[in-house]
Amino acid sequence: MKSVVDSILSGVTRVITVDEAQVFDLLPVCFDLLRREGKASEIDFVNSAIDRVLSCEWNKALLTKMVSLAKEFSFLDKGRKSELVEKVFVGIKLIDLQDLPSLVYQLLVLASKGFCKREVIGGVVGYFGSKAETRVASVVRQIEGTVLLHVNFAVKQDPSLGQEVVALVKSDLRAFNHFTVAVLFSVARVRKFGESSLGMLRTALLTAYNDYRLSK
C-alpha cells in the first residue's frame, strides 16, 4: 500500500489536467487501509504523505482535487487542516471564474463537517471582498450571486456556519466590505440569523458614520 502512495505522490508535480488528478482518488482508500493497521509507523507514513502533498506547488487541477478529497481526511490534526485551507485560498486565484461557485460549494460542505469553519468562511469573504475585484468585474458579480445562494443554502443546512459569519464580522469590523454586506443580507433571510445579521449591519453603518463625523 505504501508503494501505491509513493507512486501517486512521485508524479504530483506533473499533474496538470483534471483527468491526471483523478489518480489522487486512491489516496483516501490507501490512507484508510494504512491507518486501520493501527501501527505508529503506518500513521507516521500517512502524515508524512500528507505533508508531501501540502509542501508541493498546487496548480488549479490539483487544488480542485484536494478540496474535493479533503472531507475524506478528517483524521488530520488542526495544524494540517489549517495549512490545507490556507493553501487553497492562496491558490484560488488560479481557478477559472466559472469554476469558483462549485469550489466554494465544496469548501462550504467541508466547513459544515467541522473542517476549519472560521478559516473557510473568512477565506471566502476575504477573497470575494477584495482579491476577486482584480478580475473581470461584470463576471465576478454574476459569480458572487451564485456563491451567495450557496452560502444561504449552507447556512440553512448547518446554522453553525451562520454563527461563524456573524462572529467573523463582529470580531473585526475591518473585515467589512461589499461582499460581507451581501453575505449578511443573504444570511439574514434565514430566520434564525435575521436579527443578528441586520444588527451587525446597523452597527457597521453607525460605526462608519461616527468615524466619518469625527474625521470632519
C-alpha positions as CSV (number, residue, x, y, z in Angstrom):
1,M,0.0,0.0,0.0
2,K,2.9,2.3,0.8
3,S,4.3,1.7,-2.7
4,V,1.0,2.8,-4.2
5,V,1.0,6.0,-2.3
6,D,4.7,6.7,-3.1
7,S,3.9,6.0,-6.8
8,I,1.0,8.5,-6.8
9,L,3.0,11.2,-5.0
10,S,6.0,10.8,-7.2
11,G,4.1,12.3,-10.0
12,V,2.3,15.1,-8.1
13,T,4.3,17.9,-9.7
14,R,3.4,16.5,-13.2
15,V,-0.3,16.7,-12.6
16,I,-1.7,19.4,-14.9
17,T,-5.2,18.4,-16.0
18,V,-8.3,17.3,-14.1
19,D,-8.1,13.9,-15.7
20,E,-4.5,13.5,-14.5
21,A,-5.6,14.4,-10.9
22,Q,-8.1,11.5,-10.8
23,V,-5.4,9.2,-9.6
24,F,-5.5,11.0,-6.3
25,D,-8.9,9.5,-5.6
26,L,-6.9,6.4,-4.5
27,L,-5.3,8.3,-1.6
28,P,-8.2,8.2,0.9
29,V,-8.6,4.5,0.4
30,C,-4.9,3.9,0.8
31,F,-4.7,6.1,3.9
32,D,-7.7,4.4,5.4
33,L,-6.2,0.9,5.0
34,L,-2.9,2.0,6.4
35,R,-4.5,3.7,9.4
36,R,-6.6,0.6,10.1
37,E,-3.5,-1.3,10.8
38,G,-3.1,0.9,13.9
39,K,0.7,0.9,13.8
40,A,2.6,4.0,14.7
41,S,4.8,3.6,11.6
42,E,1.8,3.5,9.3
43,I,0.2,6.5,10.9
44,D,3.5,8.4,10.6
45,F,3.7,7.4,6.9
46,V,0.2,8.8,6.2
47,N,1.1,12.1,8.0
48,S,4.3,12.3,6.0
49,A,2.4,11.7,2.7
50,I,0.0,14.5,3.6
51,D,3.0,16.8,4.3
52,R,4.4,15.9,0.9
53,V,1.2,17.0,-0.8
54,L,1.0,20.2,1.3
55,S,4.6,21.2,0.6
56,C,4.4,20.9,-3.2
57,E,3.1,23.6,-5.6
58,W,-0.6,23.2,-6.5
59,N,-1.9,24.1,-9.9
60,K,-5.7,24.5,-10.4
61,A,-6.3,20.8,-11.2
62,L,-4.6,19.6,-8.0
63,L,-6.2,22.4,-5.9
64,T,-9.7,21.4,-7.0
65,K,-9.0,17.7,-6.5
66,M,-7.6,18.3,-2.9
67,V,-10.7,20.3,-2.0
68,S,-12.9,17.5,-3.1
69,L,-10.9,14.9,-1.2
70,A,-10.3,16.9,2.0
71,K,-13.6,15.7,3.5
72,E,-12.0,12.2,3.5
73,F,-9.1,13.5,5.6
74,S,-11.0,14.0,8.8
75,F,-8.1,12.4,10.7
76,L,-5.8,15.4,10.0
77,D,-4.7,17.4,13.0
78,K,-5.8,21.0,13.3
79,G,-2.5,22.3,12.0
80,R,-2.6,20.3,8.8
81,K,-6.2,21.2,8.2
82,S,-5.4,24.9,8.6
83,E,-2.5,24.5,6.3
84,L,-4.6,22.9,3.6
85,V,-7.3,25.6,3.8
86,E,-4.7,28.3,3.7
87,K,-3.1,26.7,0.6
88,V,-6.5,26.7,-1.1
89,F,-7.1,30.4,-0.6
90,V,-3.5,31.2,-1.7
91,G,-4.0,29.4,-4.9
92,I,-7.7,30.2,-5.5
93,K,-6.7,33.0,-7.9
94,L,-5.7,30.2,-10.4
95,I,-9.2,28.9,-10.6
96,D,-11.3,29.8,-13.6
97,L,-14.1,32.2,-12.8
98,Q,-16.8,29.7,-13.9
99,D,-15.4,27.1,-11.6
100,L,-15.4,29.3,-8.5
101,P,-19.0,28.6,-7.3
102,S,-18.5,24.8,-7.4
103,L,-15.2,25.2,-5.5
104,V,-16.9,27.4,-2.9
105,Y,-19.7,24.9,-2.5
106,Q,-17.3,22.1,-1.8
107,L,-15.5,24.3,0.7
108,L,-18.8,25.1,2.5
109,V,-19.6,21.3,2.6
110,L,-16.1,20.8,4.1
111,A,-16.7,23.5,6.7
112,S,-20.1,22.0,7.6
113,K,-18.2,18.8,8.5
114,G,-16.1,20.8,11.1
115,F,-13.1,21.3,8.8
116,C,-11.8,24.8,9.8
117,K,-15.2,26.6,9.7
118,R,-13.8,30.0,10.6
119,E,-10.9,29.8,8.1
120,V,-13.2,28.7,5.3
121,I,-15.8,31.5,5.9
122,G,-13.1,34.1,6.4
123,G,-11.3,32.9,3.2
124,V,-14.5,33.1,1.1
125,V,-15.5,36.5,2.4
126,G,-12.0,37.9,2.1
127,Y,-11.4,36.6,-1.4
128,F,-14.7,37.9,-2.9
129,G,-14.4,41.1,-0.9
130,S,-11.1,42.1,-2.2
131,K,-8.9,39.8,-4.4
132,A,-11.7,38.9,-6.7
133,E,-12.1,42.6,-7.6
134,T,-8.9,42.3,-9.7
135,R,-10.8,40.0,-12.2
136,V,-13.5,40.8,-14.7
137,A,-15.9,42.8,-12.6
138,S,-19.1,42.1,-14.5
139,V,-18.5,38.3,-14.5
140,V,-17.4,38.4,-10.8
141,R,-20.8,39.9,-9.9
142,Q,-22.6,37.0,-11.5
143,I,-20.3,34.5,-9.8
144,E,-20.9,36.3,-6.4
145,G,-24.7,35.9,-6.9
146,T,-24.3,32.1,-7.3
147,V,-21.9,31.9,-4.3
148,L,-24.4,33.8,-2.1
149,L,-27.0,31.2,-3.0
150,H,-24.6,28.5,-1.9
151,V,-23.9,30.4,1.4
152,N,-27.6,30.8,2.1
153,F,-28.3,27.1,1.4
154,A,-25.2,26.0,3.5
155,V,-26.4,28.1,6.5
156,K,-29.9,26.6,6.3
157,Q,-28.3,23.2,6.4
158,D,-25.8,24.0,9.1
159,P,-26.7,27.0,11.2
160,S,-23.2,27.0,12.8
161,L,-21.9,28.4,9.5
162,G,-24.2,31.4,10.0
163,Q,-22.8,31.8,13.5
164,E,-19.3,31.9,12.0
165,V,-20.3,34.6,9.5
166,V,-21.7,36.8,12.3
167,A,-18.8,36.1,14.6
168,L,-16.3,36.9,11.9
169,V,-17.7,40.4,11.3
170,K,-18.3,41.0,15.0
171,S,-14.7,40.2,15.8
172,D,-13.2,42.5,13.2
173,L,-15.3,45.3,11.5
174,R,-12.3,45.8,9.2
175,A,-13.5,42.6,7.5
176,F,-16.4,44.6,6.3
177,N,-16.6,45.0,2.5
178,H,-19.3,44.9,-0.2
179,F,-19.3,41.1,-0.2
180,T,-19.6,41.0,3.6
181,V,-22.7,43.1,3.4
182,A,-24.2,40.8,0.7
183,V,-23.4,37.8,2.8
184,L,-25.1,39.3,5.9
185,F,-28.2,40.1,3.9
186,S,-28.2,36.6,2.5
187,V,-27.8,35.1,5.9
188,A,-30.5,37.4,7.3
189,R,-33.0,35.6,5.1
190,V,-32.5,32.6,7.4
191,R,-35.0,33.3,10.2
192,K,-32.5,32.3,13.0
193,F,-30.0,34.9,11.9
194,G,-32.2,37.7,10.8
195,E,-31.9,39.8,13.9
196,S,-28.2,39.3,14.5
197,S,-27.2,39.8,10.8
198,L,-29.2,43.0,10.5
199,G,-27.9,44.1,13.9
200,M,-24.3,43.7,12.6
201,L,-25.2,45.8,9.5
202,R,-26.7,48.6,11.7
203,T,-23.6,48.5,14.0
204,A,-21.2,48.8,11.0
205,L,-23.3,51.6,9.5
206,L,-23.3,53.6,12.7
207,T,-19.6,53.0,13.2
208,A,-18.8,54.2,9.7
209,Y,-21.0,57.3,10.2
210,N,-19.4,58.1,13.5
211,D,-15.9,57.7,12.1
212,Y,-16.8,60.0,9.2
213,R,-18.2,62.6,11.5
214,L,-15.1,62.5,13.7
215,S,-12.9,62.8,10.7
216,K,-14.7,66.1,9.9
